[in-house]
Amino acid sequence: MEYRRIAPIMGNLWSPIAAVTSRWQERSNVQIAVAISAASIVPEKPRVILQIYKTNHSHGMIYNSGAFALNFLRLDQLDLIKSFGFVSGRDQEKLKDVSFRLGEAGNPLLLECWGYLDCRVVNAMDGGDMTCFLADVVDGDILGDASGDTGVREPPLWWREARRRLPAEWMEEWDRKIAGEIEVSKSLMNEIGPTPGLTPWMKDG
Ligand SMILES: Cc1cc2nc3c(=O)[nH]c(=O)nc-3n(C[C@H](O)[C@H](O)[C@H](O)COP(=O)(O)O)c2cc1C
């Protein structure tokens, strides 16, 4: 298989960009994710699937708390991709200057975003380098009004749109980060256990 030929298909499967918030032992964290999909056909019982890489600080927090919130970003929130998605909560208090409230499932909900889903994990699957979390959506809202002459709501921010607008030096920084993570994934992705779990180096979240 020539994997470069299918890259456009794979690229189209990413979701709009979400700031994934979590809270565990009185500490809050946020990361960026695009590996999200709807996972229920029952409108009044919405579910999502979220994939989180095991090396992320958020992984231990979501695994331990059994909850997360998806805060989808607006087109004017490009800067949050860098501040939430390029650094780890192990090294920085990423929500320090961000306004949020705690939602029904205990997760931080950003006051400024396109819309949010507050979720409780109901099951998980080990993916080797990542965990797939299946979650009930317990609360959610779309924020802001439809604006402009047309009265049509702006779409949320997608990675394919964002990467065209990010400064070149940010993209270089991202390419360096993802290259390192790809190497870690290559070494872990076939180590799939029967149940999801924390590997020893993540036990403290
Ligand atoms: C555009 C973009 C998409 C991302 N998608 C995901 C994703 O779907 N799942 C994931 O676990 N990490 C994803 N990441 C990476 C994390 O956001 C990043 O590694 C972050 O620094 C982890 O933070 P943490 O260690 O505080 O949890 C993405 C990053 C960016 C910039």
The ligand as an ORCA input file, in Angstrom:
! r2SCAN-3c Opt
* xyz 0 1
  C      -4.091     19.813     15.879
  C      -3.752     18.841     16.989
  C      -4.485     17.672     17.112
  C      -4.220     16.766     18.134
  N      -4.993     15.641     18.256
  C      -4.790     14.801     19.305
  C      -5.679     13.710     19.545
  O      -6.668     13.502     18.830
  N      -5.438     12.896     20.616
  C      -4.371     13.094     21.456
  O      -4.205     12.361     22.423
  N      -3.499     14.142     21.243
  C      -3.712     15.003     20.215
  N      -2.892     16.088     20.033
  C      -1.691     16.230     20.871
  C      -1.908     16.828     22.266
  O      -2.794     17.928     22.230
  C      -0.549     17.286     22.798
  O       0.356     16.200     22.810
  C      -0.609     17.930     24.173
  O       0.603     18.587     24.407
  C      -0.888     16.946     25.296
  O      -1.036     17.691     26.487
  P      -1.024     17.023     27.937
  O       0.295     16.295     28.105
  O      -1.166     18.186     28.893
  O      -2.193     16.104     28.007
  C      -3.157     17.025     19.034
  C      -2.425     18.215     18.924
  C      -2.730     19.120     17.911
  C      -1.941     20.405     17.834
*
